[in-house]
């Protein structure tokens, strides 16, 4: 599974990255987390506000920091189809 955090480095982006990393670690999800900071790359995902959470190339959240529980649910949904 590929998870991307979209954001240029603002505090919300860092918070989302930290929470996502914790969720993956705490639940032993097999996932690679990458940070996308290039504004052109971020715009290619079609989001209007950062931070963004992308799972397997699908934008699942943008413009806000979700709870860890919400992040977990999105990852589980991606795993289970």
Gaussian input, Z-matrix of N, CA and C with variables (Angstrom, degrees):
# hf/3-21g

backbone

0 1
 N
 C     1     B1
 C     2     B2     1     A1
 N     3     B3     2     A2     1     D1
 C     4     B4     3     A3     2     D2
 C     5     B5     4     A4     3     D3
 N     6     B6     5     A5     4     D4
 C     7     B7     6     A6     5     D5
 C     8     B8     7     A7     6     D6
 N     9     B9     8     A8     7     D7
 C    10    B10     9     A9     8     D8
 C    11    B11    10    A10     9     D9
 N    12    B12    11    A11    10    D10
 C    13    B13    12    A12    11    D11
 C    14    B14    13    A13    12    D12
 N    15    B15    14    A14    13    D13
 C    16    B16    15    A15    14    D14
 C    17    B17    16    A16    15    D15
 N    18    B18    17    A17    16    D16
 C    19    B19    18    A18    17    D17
 C    20    B20    19    A19    18    D18
 N    21    B21    20    A20    19    D19
 C    22    B22    21    A21    20    D20
 C    23    B23    22    A22    21    D21
 N    24    B24    23    A23    22    D22
 C    25    B25    24    A24    23    D23
 C    26    B26    25    A25    24    D24
 N    27    B27    26    A26    25    D25
 C    28    B28    27    A27    26    D26
 C    29    B29    28    A28    27    D27
 N    30    B30    29    A29    28    D28
 C    31    B31    30    A30    29    D29
 C    32    B32    31    A31    30    D30
 N    33    B33    32    A32    31    D31
 C    34    B34    33    A33    32    D32
 C    35    B35    34    A34    33    D33
 N    36    B36    35    A35    34    D34
 C    37    B37    36    A36    35    D35
 C    38    B38    37    A37    36    D36
 N    39    B39    38    A38    37    D37
 C    40    B40    39    A39    38    D38
 C    41    B41    40    A40    39    D39
 N    42    B42    41    A41    40    D40
 C    43    B43    42    A42    41    D41
 C    44    B44    43    A43    42    D42
 N    45    B45    44    A44    43    D43
 C    46    B46    45    A45    44    D44
 C    47    B47    46    A46    45    D45
 N    48    B48    47    A47    46    D46
 C    49    B49    48    A48    47    D47
 C    50    B50    49    A49    48    D48
 N    51    B51    50    A50    49    D49
 C    52    B52    51    A51    50    D50
 C    53    B53    52    A52    51    D51
 N    54    B54    53    A53    52    D52
 C    55    B55    54    A54    53    D53
 C    56    B56    55    A55    54    D54
 N    57    B57    56    A56    55    D55
 C    58    B58    57    A57    56    D56
 C    59    B59    58    A58    57    D57
 N    60    B60    59    A59    58    D58
 C    61    B61    60    A60    59    D59
 C    62    B62    61    A61    60    D60
 N    63    B63    62    A62    61    D61
 C    64    B64    63    A63    62    D62
 C    65    B65    64    A64    63    D63
 N    66    B66    65    A65    64    D64
 C    67    B67    66    A66    65    D65
 C    68    B68    67    A67    66    D66
 N    69    B69    68    A68    67    D67
 C    70    B70    69    A69    68    D68
 C    71    B71    70    A70    69    D69
 N    72    B72    71    A71    70    D70
 C    73    B73    72    A72    71    D71
 C    74    B74    73    A73    72    D72
 N    75    B75    74    A74    73    D73
 C    76    B76    75    A75    74    D74
 C    77    B77    76    A76    75    D75
 N    78    B78    77    A77    76    D76
 C    79    B79    78    A78    77    D77
 C    80    B80    79    A79    78    D78
 N    81    B81    80    A80    79    D79
 C    82    B82    81    A81    80    D80
 C    83    B83    82    A82    81    D81
 N    84    B84    83    A83    82    D82
 C    85    B85    84    A84    83    D83
 C    86    B86    85    A85    84    D84
 N    87    B87    86    A86    85    D85
 C    88    B88    87    A87    86    D86
 C    89    B89    88    A88    87    D87
 N    90    B90    89    A89    88    D88
 C    91    B91    90    A90    89    D89
 C    92    B92    91    A91    90    D90
 N    93    B93    92    A92    91    D91
 C    94    B94    93    A93    92    D92
 C    95    B95    94    A94    93    D93
 N    96    B96    95    A95    94    D94
 C    97    B97    96    A96    95    D95
 C    98    B98    97    A97    96    D96
 N    99    B99    98    A98    97    D97
 C   100   B100    99    A99    98    D98
 C   101   B101   100   A100    99    D99
 N   102   B102   101   A101   100   D100
 C   103   B103   102   A102   101   D101
 C   104   B104   103   A103   102   D102
 N   105   B105   104   A104   103   D103
 C   106   B106   105   A105   104   D104
 C   107   B107   106   A106   105   D105
 N   108   B108   107   A107   106   D106
 C   109   B109   108   A108   107   D107
 C   110   B110   109   A109   108   D108
 N   111   B111   110   A110   109   D109
 C   112   B112   111   A111   110   D110
 C   113   B113   112   A112   111   D111
 N   114   B114   113   A113   112   D112
 C   115   B115   114   A114   113   D113
 C   116   B116   115   A115   114   D114
 N   117   B117   116   A116   115   D115
 C   118   B118   117   A117   116   D116
 C   119   B119   118   A118   117   D117
 N   120   B120   119   A119   118   D118
 C   121   B121   120   A120   119   D119
 C   122   B122   121   A121   120   D120
 N   123   B123   122   A122   121   D121
 C   124   B124   123   A123   122   D122
 C   125   B125   124   A124   123   D123
 N   126   B126   125   A125   124   D124
 C   127   B127   126   A126   125   D125
 C   128   B128   127   A127   126   D126
 N   129   B129   128   A128   127   D127
 C   130   B130   129   A129   128   D128
 C   131   B131   130   A130   129   D129
 N   132   B132   131   A131   130   D130
 C   133   B133   132   A132   131   D131
 C   134   B134   133   A133   132   D132
 N   135   B135   134   A134   133   D133
 C   136   B136   135   A135   134   D134
 C   137   B137   136   A136   135   D135
 N   138   B138   137   A137   136   D136
 C   139   B139   138   A138   137   D137
 C   140   B140   139   A139   138   D138
 N   141   B141   140   A140   139   D139
 C   142   B142   141   A141   140   D140
 C   143   B143   142   A142   141   D141
 N   144   B144   143   A143   142   D142
 C   145   B145   144   A144   143   D143
 C   146   B146   145   A145   144   D144
 N   147   B147   146   A146   145   D145
 C   148   B148   147   A147   146   D146
 C   149   B149   148   A148   147   D147
 N   150   B150   149   A149   148   D148
 C   151   B151   150   A150   149   D149
 C   152   B152   151   A151   150   D150
 N   153   B153   152   A152   151   D151
 C   154   B154   153   A153   152   D152
 C   155   B155   154   A154   153   D153
 N   156   B156   155   A155   154   D154
 C   157   B157   156   A156   155   D155
 C   158   B158   157   A157   156   D156
 N   159   B159   158   A158   157   D157
 C   160   B160   159   A159   158   D158
 C   161   B161   160   A160   159   D159
 N   162   B162   161   A161   160   D160
 C   163   B163   162   A162   161   D161
 C   164   B164   163   A163   162   D162
 N   165   B165   164   A164   163   D163
 C   166   B166   165   A165   164   D164
 C   167   B167   166   A166   165   D165
 N   168   B168   167   A167   166   D166
 C   169   B169   168   A168   167   D167
 C   170   B170   169   A169   168   D168
 N   171   B171   170   A170   169   D169
 C   172   B172   171   A171   170   D170
 C   173   B173   172   A172   171   D171
 N   174   B174   173   A173   172   D172
 C   175   B175   174   A174   173   D173
 C   176   B176   175   A175   174   D174
 N   177   B177   176   A176   175   D175
 C   178   B178   177   A177   176   D176
 C   179   B179   178   A178   177   D177
 N   180   B180   179   A179   178   D178
 C   181   B181   180   A180   179   D179
 C   182   B182   181   A181   180   D180
 N   183   B183   182   A182   181   D181
 C   184   B184   183   A183   182   D182
 C   185   B185   184   A184   183   D183
 N   186   B186   185   A185   184   D184
 C   187   B187   186   A186   185   D185
 C   188   B188   187   A187   186   D186
 N   189   B189   188   A188   187   D187
 C   190   B190   189   A189   188   D188
 C   191   B191   190   A190   189   D189
 N   192   B192   191   A191   190   D190
 C   193   B193   192   A192   191   D191
 C   194   B194   193   A193   192   D192
 N   195   B195   194   A194   193   D193
 C   196   B196   195   A195   194   D194
 C   197   B197   196   A196   195   D195
 N   198   B198   197   A197   196   D196
 C   199   B199   198   A198   197   D197
 C   200   B200   199   A199   198   D198
 N   201   B201   200   A200   199   D199
 C   202   B202   201   A201   200   D200
 C   203   B203   202   A202   201   D201
 N   204   B204   203   A203   202   D202
 C   205   B205   204   A204   203   D203
 C   206   B206   205   A205   204   D204
 N   207   B207   206   A206   205   D205
 C   208   B208   207   A207   206   D206
 C   209   B209   208   A208   207   D207
 N   210   B210   209   A209   208   D208
 C   211   B211   210   A210   209   D209
 C   212   B212   211   A211   210   D210
 N   213   B213   212   A212   211   D211
 C   214   B214   213   A213   212   D212
 C   215   B215   214   A214   213   D213
 N   216   B216   215   A215   214   D214
 C   217   B217   216   A216   215   D215
 C   218   B218   217   A217   216   D216
 N   219   B219   218   A218   217   D217
 C   220   B220   219   A219   218   D218
 C   221   B221   220   A220   219   D219
 N   222   B222   221   A221   220   D220
 C   223   B223   222   A222   221   D221
 C   224   B224   223   A223   222   D222
 N   225   B225   224   A224   223   D223
 C   226   B226   225   A225   224   D224
 C   227   B227   226   A226   225   D225
 N   228   B228   227   A227   226   D226
 C   229   B229   228   A228   227   D227
 C   230   B230   229   A229   228   D228
 N   231   B231   230   A230   229   D229
 C   232   B232   231   A231   230   D230
 C   233   B233   232   A232   231   D231
 N   234   B234   233   A233   232   D232
 C   235   B235   234   A234   233   D233
 C   236   B236   235   A235   234   D234
 N   237   B237   236   A236   235   D235
 C   238   B238   237   A237   236   D236
 C   239   B239   238   A238   237   D237
 N   240   B240   239   A239   238   D238
 C   241   B241   240   A240   239   D239
 C   242   B242   241   A241   240   D240

   B1=1.4396
   B2=1.5222
   B3=1.3195
   B4=1.4507
   B5=1.5268
   B6=1.3235
   B7=1.4582
   B8=1.5177
   B9=1.3332
   B10=1.4564
   B11=1.5247
   B12=1.3228
   B13=1.4547
   B14=1.5224
   B15=1.3245
   B16=1.4511
   B17=1.5208
   B18=1.3167
   B19=1.4611
   B20=1.5015
   B21=1.3191
   B22=1.4651
   B23=1.5183
   B24=1.3320
   B25=1.4568
   B26=1.5146
   B27=1.3251
   B28=1.4678
   B29=1.5358
   B30=1.3150
   B31=1.4618
   B32=1.5284
   B33=1.3350
   B34=1.4643
   B35=1.5313
   B36=1.3226
   B37=1.4695
   B38=1.5316
   B39=1.3173
   B40=1.4629
   B41=1.5302
   B42=1.3323
   B43=1.4628
   B44=1.5269
   B45=1.3385
   B46=1.4650
   B47=1.5236
   B48=1.3241
   B49=1.4592
   B50=1.5342
   B51=1.3235
   B52=1.4574
   B53=1.5276
   B54=1.3268
   B55=1.4656
   B56=1.5242
   B57=1.3217
   B58=1.4632
   B59=1.5189
   B60=1.3135
   B61=1.4629
   B62=1.5270
   B63=1.3240
   B64=1.4612
   B65=1.5295
   B66=1.3355
   B67=1.4673
   B68=1.5226
   B69=1.3216
   B70=1.4664
   B71=1.5203
   B72=1.3244
   B73=1.4615
   B74=1.5268
   B75=1.3290
   B76=1.4654
   B77=1.5241
   B78=1.3418
   B79=1.4585
   B80=1.5310
   B81=1.3346
   B82=1.4656
   B83=1.5260
   B84=1.3377
   B85=1.4543
   B86=1.5283
   B87=1.3220
   B88=1.4595
   B89=1.5263
   B90=1.3243
   B91=1.4609
   B92=1.5160
   B93=1.3129
   B94=1.4720
   B95=1.5206
   B96=1.3289
   B97=1.4613
   B98=1.5218
   B99=1.3281
   B100=1.4542
   B101=1.5240
   B102=1.3198
   B103=1.4609
   B104=1.5167
   B105=1.3254
   B106=1.4616
   B107=1.5240
   B108=1.3334
   B109=1.4614
   B110=1.5249
   B111=1.3244
   B112=1.4667
   B113=1.5306
   B114=1.3316
   B115=1.4629
   B116=1.5285
   B117=1.3241
   B118=1.4637
   B119=1.5276
   B120=1.3381
   B121=1.4601
   B122=1.5314
   B123=1.3363
   B124=1.4654
   B125=1.5296
   B126=1.3238
   B127=1.4647
   B128=1.5303
   B129=1.3203
   B130=1.4665
   B131=1.5310
   B132=1.3331
   B133=1.4662
   B134=1.5264
   B135=1.3323
   B136=1.4570
   B137=1.5181
   B138=1.3295
   B139=1.4688
   B140=1.5156
   B141=1.3280
   B142=1.4564
   B143=1.5132
   B144=1.3382
   B145=1.4661
   B146=1.5208
   B147=1.3208
   B148=1.4560
   B149=1.5201
   B150=1.3092
   B151=1.4545
   B152=1.5288
   B153=1.3234
   B154=1.4532
   B155=1.5153
   B156=1.3198
   B157=1.4587
   B158=1.5138
   B159=1.3345
   B160=1.4603
   B161=1.5195
   B162=1.3244
   B163=1.4593
   B164=1.5197
   B165=1.3315
   B166=1.4693
   B167=1.5292
   B168=1.3255
   B169=1.4656
   B170=1.5242
   B171=1.3182
   B172=1.4605
   B173=1.5296
   B174=1.3363
   B175=1.4602
   B176=1.5271
   B177=1.3261
   B178=1.4606
   B179=1.5312
   B180=1.3219
   B181=1.4625
   B182=1.5257
   B183=1.3261
   B184=1.4643
   B185=1.5128
   B186=1.3310
   B187=1.4523
   B188=1.5150
   B189=1.3327
   B190=1.4629
   B191=1.5205
   B192=1.3341
   B193=1.4567
   B194=1.5294
   B195=1.3341
   B196=1.4568
   B197=1.5270
   B198=1.3169
   B199=1.4653
   B200=1.5241
   B201=1.3299
   B202=1.4657
   B203=1.5258
   B204=1.3179
   B205=1.4620
   B206=1.5305
   B207=1.3272
   B208=1.4649
   B209=1.5336
   B210=1.3185
   B211=1.4671
   B212=1.5244
   B213=1.3358
   B214=1.4670
   B215=1.5219
   B216=1.3164
   B217=1.4754
   B218=1.5210
   B219=1.3316
   B220=1.4715
   B221=1.5333
   B222=1.3298
   B223=1.4678
   B224=1.5281
   B225=1.3227
   B226=1.4700
   B227=1.5231
   B228=1.3237
   B229=1.4636
   B230=1.5287
   B231=1.3314
   B232=1.4673
   B233=1.5273
   B234=1.3289
   B235=1.4695
   B236=1.5313
   B237=1.3231
   B238=1.4652
   B239=1.5300
   B240=1.3264
   B241=1.4550
   B242=1.4909
   A1=108.85
   A2=114.50
   A3=120.49
   A4=108.48
   A5=116.07
   A6=121.75
   A7=108.17
   A8=115.75
   A9=120.37
   A10=109.43
   A11=114.35
   A12=122.04
   A13=105.90
   A14=116.78
   A15=121.14
   A16=109.25
   A17=116.20
   A18=119.96
   A19=111.61
   A20=114.93
   A21=120.62
   A22=113.52
   A23=117.44
   A24=119.66
   A25=114.37
   A26=116.91
   A27=120.19
   A28=109.91
   A29=116.11
   A30=120.05
   A31=112.05
   A32=117.60
   A33=120.53
   A34=110.80
   A35=116.00
   A36=120.47
   A37=109.98
   A38=116.04
   A39=120.98
   A40=110.36
   A41=116.70
   A42=121.17
   A43=110.23
   A44=117.21
   A45=121.08
   A46=110.79
   A47=117.14
   A48=120.73
   A49=110.73
   A50=116.87
   A51=121.64
   A52=110.44
   A53=117.33
   A54=121.39
   A55=111.01
   A56=117.51
   A57=121.44
   A58=110.40
   A59=116.96
   A60=121.40
   A61=110.58
   A62=116.75
   A63=120.98
   A64=111.64
   A65=117.30
   A66=121.17
   A67=110.60
   A68=116.97
   A69=121.24
   A70=109.93
   A71=117.25
   A72=122.28
   A73=111.85
   A74=116.78
   A75=121.27
   A76=112.94
   A77=116.79
   A78=120.90
   A79=113.04
   A80=116.04
   A81=121.67
   A82=113.02
   A83=116.10
   A84=120.16
   A85=108.49
   A86=116.38
   A87=121.41
   A88=107.16
   A89=115.65
   A90=120.02
   A91=111.18
   A92=114.02
   A93=121.19
   A94=107.03
   A95=116.13
   A96=121.00
   A97=109.00
   A98=115.50
   A99=120.45
   A100=108.96
   A101=115.29
   A102=122.24
   A103=107.83
   A104=117.03
   A105=122.39
   A106=106.85
   A107=116.43
   A108=120.85
   A109=113.35
   A110=117.64
   A111=120.81
   A112=109.32
   A113=116.72
   A114=121.57
   A115=112.18
   A116=118.06
   A117=121.07
   A118=110.13
   A119=116.62
   A120=120.38
   A121=110.73
   A122=116.19
   A123=120.56
   A124=110.16
   A125=116.80
   A126=120.91
   A127=111.52
   A128=117.37
   A129=120.62
   A130=112.44
   A131=116.83
   A132=120.33
   A133=111.82
   A134=116.94
   A135=121.22
   A136=115.74
   A137=117.55
   A138=118.68
   A139=109.13
   A140=115.57
   A141=120.52
   A142=112.40
   A143=116.55
   A144=119.96
   A145=109.36
   A146=115.73
   A147=120.87
   A148=108.18
   A149=118.79
   A150=126.42
   A151=111.74
   A152=114.18
   A153=120.22
   A154=109.99
   A155=115.49
   A156=121.51
   A157=107.70
   A158=116.11
   A159=122.63
   A160=107.99
   A161=116.01
   A162=121.02
   A163=107.87
   A164=115.68
   A165=121.73
   A166=111.38
   A167=115.42
   A168=124.71
   A169=113.84
   A170=118.70
   A171=122.15
   A172=108.67
   A173=115.96
   A174=120.30
   A175=108.36
   A176=116.43
   A177=120.24
   A178=112.14
   A179=117.71
   A180=121.90
   A181=108.27
   A182=116.06
   A183=119.20
   A184=110.02
   A185=114.73
   A186=121.57
   A187=116.49
   A188=117.52
   A189=119.45
   A190=109.84
   A191=115.15
   A192=120.83
   A193=107.61
   A194=117.73
   A195=121.03
   A196=111.58
   A197=116.01
   A198=120.14
   A199=108.83
   A200=115.63
   A201=119.54
   A202=109.80
   A203=117.24
   A204=120.85
   A205=110.75
   A206=116.76
   A207=120.24
   A208=110.76
   A209=116.86
   A210=120.45
   A211=109.54
   A212=116.26
   A213=121.21
   A214=110.81
   A215=117.15
   A216=120.56
   A217=111.88
   A218=117.01
   A219=120.49
   A220=110.98
   A221=116.56
   A222=120.12
   A223=109.85
   A224=117.38
   A225=120.56
   A226=110.96
   A227=116.99
   A228=121.07
   A229=110.70
   A230=115.72
   A231=120.26
   A232=111.27
   A233=116.72
   A234=120.62
   A235=110.52
   A236=115.82
   A237=121.31
   A238=113.91
   A239=115.65
   A240=118.96
   A241=110.17
   D1=139.80
   D2=-179.85
   D3=-115.23
   D4=123.56
   D5=178.23
   D6=-118.66
   D7=131.88
   D8=178.85
   D9=-122.43
   D10=138.92
   D11=173.39
   D12=-104.70
   D13=119.27
   D14=179.61
   D15=-97.14
   D16=123.93
   D17=178.48
   D18=171.65
   D19=151.06
   D20=-174.83
   D21=-87.75
   D22=0.84
   D23=177.71
   D24=115.96
   D25=11.25
   D26=178.60
   D27=-70.02
   D28=169.99
   D29=-177.36
   D30=-62.56
   D31=-39.86
   D32=178.87
   D33=-62.40
   D34=-38.35
   D35=179.66
   D36=-64.86
   D37=-42.16
   D38=179.37
   D39=-65.95
   D40=-38.96
   D41=178.85
   D42=-63.92
   D43=-43.61
   D44=178.82
   D45=-64.08
   D46=-41.39
   D47=179.25
   D48=-62.49
   D49=-44.33
   D50=-179.76
   D51=-63.81
   D52=-47.04
   D53=-178.79
   D54=-63.23
   D55=-41.49
   D56=-179.90
   D57=-65.23
   D58=-43.51
   D59=177.96
   D60=-60.21
   D61=-42.80
   D62=179.10
   D63=-63.91
   D64=-42.54
   D65=179.69
   D66=-62.53
   D67=-45.27
   D68=179.82
   D69=-61.92
   D70=-44.99
   D71=-179.01
   D72=-66.35
   D73=-47.49
   D74=-176.43
   D75=-64.64
   D76=-28.03
   D77=-175.82
   D78=-107.63
   D79=6.26
   D80=-179.99
   D81=52.07
   D82=39.53
   D83=176.01
   D84=-73.28
   D85=140.84
   D86=177.05
   D87=-86.62
   D88=91.13
   D89=-175.08
   D90=-144.12
   D91=145.58
   D92=173.96
   D93=-105.79
   D94=124.40
   D95=-179.48
   D96=-105.58
   D97=127.83
   D98=176.58
   D99=-126.57
   D100=153.33
   D101=179.40
   D102=-106.99
   D103=127.45
   D104=177.99
   D105=-108.25
   D106=112.77
   D107=-176.24
   D108=-111.55
   D109=-14.56
   D110=-179.06
   D111=-72.44
   D112=122.82
   D113=-174.25
   D114=-60.01
   D115=-35.02
   D116=178.90
   D117=-66.88
   D118=-42.93
   D119=177.62
   D120=-63.10
   D121=-40.46
   D122=178.78
   D123=-63.58
   D124=-43.84
   D125=-179.68
   D126=-62.71
   D127=-29.58
   D128=179.21
   D129=-63.74
   D130=-19.51
   D131=177.46
   D132=-85.68
   D133=-5.77
   D134=175.06
   D135=75.89
   D136=18.77
   D137=177.78
   D138=-90.76
   D139=148.43
   D140=-178.10
   D141=-100.07
   D142=-16.20
   D143=-179.34
   D144=-143.66
   D145=140.99
   D146=176.38
   D147=-97.85
   D148=160.40
   D149=3.94
   D150=-80.14
   D151=164.68
   D152=176.49
   D153=-129.27
   D154=146.61
   D155=176.44
   D156=-118.53
   D157=122.44
   D158=-178.28
   D159=-119.48
   D160=126.68
   D161=177.54
   D162=-119.71
   D163=121.57
   D164=-178.17
   D165=50.01
   D166=46.69
   D167=176.38
   D168=68.23
   D169=15.89
   D170=176.05
   D171=-115.55
   D172=124.13
   D173=177.64
   D174=-70.95
   D175=121.35
   D176=-179.78
   D177=-108.72
   D178=-23.81
   D179=179.03
   D180=-147.36
   D181=140.29
   D182=171.66
   D183=-149.20
   D184=147.35
   D185=174.32
   D186=83.14
   D187=3.76
   D188=179.81
   D189=-157.23
   D190=165.69
   D191=176.27
   D192=-102.31
   D193=113.67
   D194=179.59
   D195=-78.22
   D196=166.23
   D197=174.35
   D198=-71.89
   D199=161.84
   D200=177.67
   D201=-62.84
   D202=-34.66
   D203=178.94
   D204=-63.72
   D205=-40.77
   D206=178.43
   D207=-66.39
   D208=-41.04
   D209=177.23
   D210=-59.47
   D211=-45.81
   D212=179.78
   D213=-59.03
   D214=-43.58
   D215=-179.80
   D216=-62.64
   D217=-39.40
   D218=178.07
   D219=-65.24
   D220=-40.60
   D221=179.21
   D222=-67.02
   D223=-44.14
   D224=179.24
   D225=-62.35
   D226=-38.59
   D227=177.91
   D228=-62.45
   D229=-41.17
   D230=178.49
   D231=-66.32
   D232=-36.79
   D233=179.39
   D234=-68.38
   D235=-44.02
   D236=-174.38
   D237=-86.11
   D238=-3.99
   D239=178.79
   D240=79.17

